[in-house]
Amino acid sequence: MDSANDTLERHWLPFTDNRSFKREPRLFVRAEGMYYWSQHGNRILDGSSGLFTSAAGHCRPEIARAVADQLQTLDFTPSFMRGHPGAFTLANEVAALTPSGLDHIFFCNSGSEAIDTAIKMALAYHLARKEGQRSYLVSRERAYHGVNIGGTALSGMVRNRETFGALMPGVLHLRHTLLPANRMTRGMGASGAELAEDLLRFVQLVGERRIAAVFIEPIAGSTGVIVPPRGYLERIREICDSYGILLVFDEVICGFGRTGQPFAAQSFGVIPDLITMAKALTNGAQPMGAVAVRDTIYQTILEGAPQGATEFFHGYTYSAHPAACAAGLATLKIYETEQLFARARALSPHFLDAMFALSDLPVVSDVRGYGLLAGVELKPGKAPGVRGSELQARLFDRGLHVKTTGDVAIVAPAFIAGNAEVDEIAALLRDALQEY
């Protein structure tokens, strides 16, 4: 190698300006609790739980031991026609947290795979009901549903899809609910429930028995934290019920306590037919995703196949991987024994106070938040997203990590945080934002 940086060239980083990164790399080399450490030995406070993954804090020894023990006992087994005890135990534990009736759990390896799995489940369900003509899928503007073919087609974030074209036919997008009337609103806004009527318009446009499923993030996270207005999710649920449409909640970010309840469906009191999940399922220690499925959907698909035949032709080599299941079981035990969902609920008022206090800064155009999830939106600079990228670098150098999307800083601390860590996150953000 001609230089130290040549050793970085082979790795093509995802969602990254690779040329800038490799000129000035910012690396994490260690993590513990609420903190990362850079390659220069600097401690960096984690304000976004990794990537909304590490809700119990980093490098939990309980999870590491569980994974190590599993790898020394049973490192791999196929889930096709075979299984292992940990997969069934984890499915039971997850089903104990999901809303009543969503009691069947299908494991995959990421949130993106969970979305594509849910798409296939919806299509298989309607085919088993002799309604195979239901081929349309509905998503929303500004939605993020992963990066596989199905999830990218559902995406309402322009930059995520413009390079790749339509990818799938028959995808319709509801308008987003980020409205000026709800600017600087803490929690659910008062305006926008009427936007749910877009779904009724689509029913009237394509036919009453043509839409298979609607995909919604209860809180649209990756796009910059869009909290639903009051009454919006309830109206979507009503329309779905009226026309036999499945409602899918993408809870890859919201799931496992981020909204103060196990799932946002419980926080908002609206129960979908399927829930996709990933990230905090294993505290980020192992790749894993899952789909929770309403019992009637599971039974309908099973009963649609002959006895002795495979009912659902879908799955992954690493579905319910033993090490991932071990990490999931250890993670859920931590959530329970340390009462982390309740701790997240208790911390939320102080967290939201701290985030909304940033609204006095001239560069801040909006603050949005619910539970332990907040978006701080900046006024645009020379071009959209430039300030968000600048902020990432400034915060890293100050000792803070937060996720940015465009010009929005997305703050989501681990549930082990206290008031002191929240105050430190807010102070570091304020310090960086005051430069604008």
N, C-alpha and C positions, 0 to 999 in steps of 0.2 A: 504494500500500500504506500502511495506517495505521501499521504498525510493522514492525521488522525480521523478527519471527517470522511475519508474514503470508506471507512468501516461502516458508515451509516448509509451508504448509497444503495445497497442491495434491498433494503426494506422500503417498500412503497406504503407509506402511512395512509390510513383511511381518513376521509374528511379533513384533509390537511393541505396547506400550502407547503408541499414537500421542498420546493427550492428554498424558501425562506427558512424553514425548519432546519434544513441541513447546513445552511450557512451559520445559524445560531441555535443549536439544539438546546432544548430545555427538557431534561430527563428526570424522571423519578427513579430512585434506586432503592428506596426503602419506605416502609409505611408502618405506622403503629397508632391505634386509637384514632384520634382526630387529625393526624398529621402525616404528611409525606416528607421525604428528604430528597433534595436535588443531588445531582452528580457533584456539586461543589460543597455538599455538606450542609446546605441551608435548610432549615425547617420551614415547611409550608403548610399552613392550616387548610384543611380540606373543607371548602364551603359547599360542595355539591355531592358529597358522599361518593366520591369517585366519579361515576357517571350514573348517579341515582342508585347505585348498586349496594354500597357498603353501609347500610343503615345501622348496623351494630358496631361500627368502627372497624378499622383495618387490622388484619393479621390476628384475628381471634384465635388463641391457641386451641380452644375447644374444637373449632372447625378443622384446623390443621391436623390435629390428632385423629379426628374422625376420618378424614380423607386418607391419611397415612395408613391407619389401621385397615381401612377398606382395601387399599391398593395392595397390601400385603396378604389379604385374605382372598379376595376375588377382584381381580383387576378389570375384567371385562366379561360380559356375557351378552349375546345378542338378545334383543327383545322380540325378535320374530319367532314365534312358536315356543319361546323360552322366557324365563324371567328370573328374578332374584328377589329375596324377601324385602330388601330395602325399598324397592320400587313400590310395592304394595303398601308398605308402612308409610312412606312419604305421601302416596296418594290419599291415604286415610287422613293424615295430618293436614294436608292442604284442604281437603274437603271439609274438615272441621272448621276452617276459617272462611270458606266461601259462603255466599248466601244460600239459605236452605233451598234444596232442589237442584243446585248445580253441584252434583255429587260425583260426577265421573271425570277423571283427570287423565289427560293424554299428555305425555312428556315429549319434549323436543329439546333443542339446544340453544335457543335464543328467542327474543321477542319477534324478530323477523320471521323465523320459522313458525312461531305460534300463530302469527297472522295468516300465513299461507295455509296452515293446518285448519284454521277456523273457516277460511274460504271454502276449502274442500269439504269440510263438515257440513256447511250450509247447503252446498250444492248436492251432496249425497243425501242429506235429509229430505230435501224437496223431491229428489228423484224417487226416493223410497216411498214418498207420499203420492206418487203419480203426478207430481207437478214439476217435471223436469224442465218445463218452459220458463221457470224462474231462473233467469241467467243474469239479470242486472244486479250490480252491487252499488251501494251508495256510501260515499264517504263525505268529507267536508273540505272546503278550502282551508289551507294552513294546517291540514292534518299531517301527522307523521305516523306511518304504520310500518316502519322497518324498510329494508332495502332489497328484499327478494322481489321477484317479478310481480307477484300479487300485491305486496305491500307498496312497491313503488308505483304501481298503477293506481292504488288507492290514495297515494300521497297528494296532498294539496299544497305542498311546499314546492314552489316552482323550480328552484335550483336542483332539487332532488330528482326531478323527472324530465327536465327540458332536454337533456342530452340524449335521452333514451326513447323518446316518443311515447306513443299511447301504451305499448306493451300488452294491454288487454282491452278487448272491446267491452262495451256495456258497463262502463263505470261512470256514475253520475256524482256530482259534488254539490252538497248543500253549501250555502253561504256560511262563512265563519261568524262567530258571535263577538268578535273584538270590536266594540262600538265606542265611538267618542263619548256617548252619554254615560258610559260606565267608567270613564277615566278616573284613576285614583280611587277606585272602589275596593274596599277590603272585603274579600269573600265574594259572594254571588251578587251580580248587578241586578238592578231593577228593570233594565231595558233589554229586549232581545228575544223574549220567549216566542214572539210571533214568527221568528225565523224558522222555527220548527215546521211551519206550514210549507216550507219548501219541499219537504218529503211528500206531503199530500199532492203538491203540484207534480212531482215526479210520478206518483201513482197514476194521476190523471193523464200524464204525458205518454207513459209506456204501457199502461194497462194495470188493472187491479191485481192480476195474478202473474206478474212478470218480475217483480223485485224479490231477490232471494234474501238479502241481508243488508243491514245498515251498520257501518263500523264507526264508532265514536270513542274518542278519548274523553272520559268524564271531565278531566282537566287536560287540555291540550298542552303538553309539557315541552317537548323539544322545540316547538315553534315559538316559545316565549311565554308560557304560562297564561293560558286563556281559561278563566274560570267560567263555568256556564251561568247564564242568567237564571234567575228564579223562574221555575215553571217550564223551562226549555226541555230538560230531559224527560220530565213527566209527559209532555205533549208528544215527544218522539215515541215514547213507549206506547201511548194511546194509539197513535197512527199505526205503529207496527202491529199491535194487537188487532186492530180493525181489518187489516189486509193480509194477515198471515205472514208478515215479514219478521225474520229473526233479527234481534238486536244484539250486537256484539260490542262489549266494552273492552277497549284496549287499555289494560291497567298495568302495562309494563313499567311505567313510572309510578303510578298511583298505588299499585298493589303493595301489600305488606306494610301497612301502617302510615304511609306518607300523608294521608288525609286525617289521621287520628283513629281510624277504624281499620280492620284488616284490609278492606277494599273500599274504593270510593263509592261503589254501588250501595254499600251500607251507610256511608256518610251522607249521601244524597237521597237515600230512600227510594231508589229506582233500580229494579232488579232486571238485568239483561238475561239473554238466553245462553250466551257464551261469554267467558272472560278469558282474555289472553294475559299472560304474566311472564315475567323473567326476572332479570336484575337482582332485586333484593331477595328472591327466593333462596339463593345460596349465599347471600351477603357478598356476591361478586367473586367468591372464592373458586367457583367452578362454573363453566358455561352451562346454563340450563334455562329452558322455558317450558311453559305448560299451557294447556287450554282446559278450563273448567267448563263442563257441558251440562246443560239441563237434562234431567233424567229422561224426559220424553224424547229428546233428540237421539240420545244414545240408544234407547230401546227401539225407536223407529228404524234406525239404520241397521241394527242387529236383526230385527224381524224382517227386513227387506231382503235378506240373503237366505239361501237354502241352509238347512241344518248341515253342519260340518264344513261349511265354506267360509273363507275369509270374508268378513263383512265390510271392512274399510281398507282399501288398498292404498295405504299411506303409512309412512314411518321413516325413521332415520337409523343409520347404523348405531349412532350414539344415543338414541332415545333411552331415557332412564338409565344412563350410564351409572354403574355402581358408585364411583367416586363422587359424581354429582349428587346422587341420592344421599350419600353420607353427609355431604356438605349441607344439603337442604335440611336434613333431619337435625343436624347440629345447630343450624341457623334458627330453625323454628323453635328449638328448645331454648335458645338464648332469648328470643323474642318473648317467650312465655315466662321464663324464670325471672328475667329482669324487668318484666312488664314494660317493654319498650314502646308498645303502641300507646299505652296510657301516658308514658313519659313524653312522647311526641305530642299528644293532646295537651298536656300540661304546659309544654314549652311553647306551643304555638302562639299564644297571645303576646308574649315577650318578643318572639321572633318577628311577628308581623309588625309590632310596634317599631322595632328596629329598622325593618325594611321600609316601612312607609315614612319613617323620619327622614329618609334620603330624598323625599320629594321636594325638599326645599332647595336642592342643588339646581343651578340653572340648566345644566346639561340633561337632567332627568325629565323625560316627557311623560312617563307613566310608571306606576307601581301597581302590581297585581299580586294577589296571593291568597292562599288557603292552606290550612294545616301547616306543614313544614315545607312548603313549596312557594317560592316567590319569584317574580320576574321584575327586574328593574330595567326599563327601556330608556335608551339614550336618544336624544335628538340626533338625526343623521349628520354625518360629516361630509367629506368630499364625495363619497359614494356610499351606498348602503353596505353595511357590514364592516366598513373600515374602522370605525370607532370600536366595534366589538372586538376585532382582532388586536387593535392597539391595547385595549383594556386587558385582554388576556396576558399580554407580555408585561404590562405594568404591574398587574397583580402578582404574577409569578415572581417578579423581581422584589416585590414588597413582602412576599411570604404568604400569598393567598391563592388558592385554586378555586375557580368557579367555572362552570360551563357557560359559554356564550353561544347564542344563535343570532346571526345577523348583529344587530345593535342592542340585543337584550342579554343582560347577565341573569342567569338562572341560578338561584340560590336554594340549596336543599341540604341542610346539614344533617349529619348522622343523629340518630335518636339518643345517643349517649351524650350529646352536647348539653351544656348548661348555659345559664345566662351569660357567664363570662365568655364562652366561646362565641356565642351569638354576638355579643357586644364587640368582640375582636373582629369578627367578620365584617360587621357594619362599619367599624372604624377604618379598617383597611380599604373597604370599598369607598368610603367618603374621602379618604386621603387621595386615592387614585382619581376619583371623579372630580375633585376640586381643581385639577389641572386643566380641565376643559373650560 
